[in-house]
């Protein structure tokens, strides 16, 4: 079912506010990863506010959908969304990466309510997600497992071990979304380790592939619905995105994978996002 | 030694299948060595609950982590060498970090895959596993213990590394009376001149060594430490206090394994002269299992030699 105009407007407005909040947060703590958080904003927002069957009042419901942030460095955006969704108080966000906080630099399932899997070391989200999908099948549960991965993350060999396994086990209750922002820590993906035709690679591993614009909430929503209709094999959505999306000087610039935001940069970034500070 | 021999891996495979009959939440994974680890026995009986992922150990262990988050009790099976070397990242980052209820069954541990050579021997696995917070480390000595330990590990809540052997080894424990409790060492022979603390198949060698020492008029106590972490501090300190000298014996490098764990306890709790029997920080080689053990010092004779050495250091 396509998004109504009202839902589309709501999600887009929410994405804009989450971007503003992200810059404010990362400026205030002077640490964290803005680039990959900004590229995955529409994907995660659409998932959490439109698709995922999760309930902050019953966060361990055995029938809940599972979301795994394979690219764990986008934790700041995940935390903002979890808090917006009601998993923990918004005031907690200011403690991100600080001593005694439940909000670790990378997601920790033991500490943070709503985090399904501890991630950070890249590539482990997909095989673990496959394990969750297999548990659903064994228990005849209809929950779906979603794994958001970076394109740089696809360079980890274990991703392709898991891709083979998911195809073998016909994991049609597993959905991967690749945040294909074209930039990794040391430079562009094309410079560091060219990935070639990502869609063709997944296809060759036996997956159903859907390619979309990852900044269009309607496209994200439609692709997730379409994936749910595919039986017998897993689906991957290859979402073209821009690293640092929404802040011109961060866009496509690997330097903004993870670095502190200066006063001037903060003012300019917020201005571009529609806020004068 | 005229005792009945059984392969540890066969006992493990049969026990895992039996546990599968008793508890539908138990699932098993293997990385294309099911015929060796004997997880295949479970797989044949419960094909839907058995995941053979091919030659992809890290993927297997990460999948096990996902299964555990949803309430399954996964037993992940591969050679001990590959469990720690290939799957180290998900073992640490997913399972230990979050305390997931995954059972990591490392078979062919120590030198037990003897003919395959040093590439397949595991002499650093205890060191790695016990350095991970939240990880429990259990090492199996004989066929009786293999069954009891596998059962206890399945019932235990939390991540466990279960160290298993390929070898056929004699039954030395009495199934009718032996009690296995994770974290509790077991005194198998009394004696007050020194204590031999052993784990895994070296327990059998330690009992042989105690016999040889007895013939020489030396009364050695023998303690089985099947749980290397959390280690039984009370029993170790009491043994040190009462016998005044310790020899440890393990099928592992002398660095980071049982000897290190015991030294950590005793250096703080009751320092006494101590000697460590293990692989002396060298790569091993292919060969007949017993000859290989003897060449690398993992023998009753070498435990006896170290016992005599430690007794000379005793006041």
Interface residues (C-beta under 8 A of the other chain):
Chain A: X62 X66 X108 X109 X110 X116 X117 X118 X119 X120 X121 X124 X126 X127 X128 X129 X130 X131 X132 X133 X134 X135 X136 X138 X139 X145 X158 X161 X162 X164 X165 X168 X169
Chain B: X27 X48 X49 X51 X53 X54 X56 X58 X59 X60 X62 X63 X64 X65 X66 X67 X68 X69 X70 X71 X72 X74 X89 X90 X93 X94 X97 X98 X99
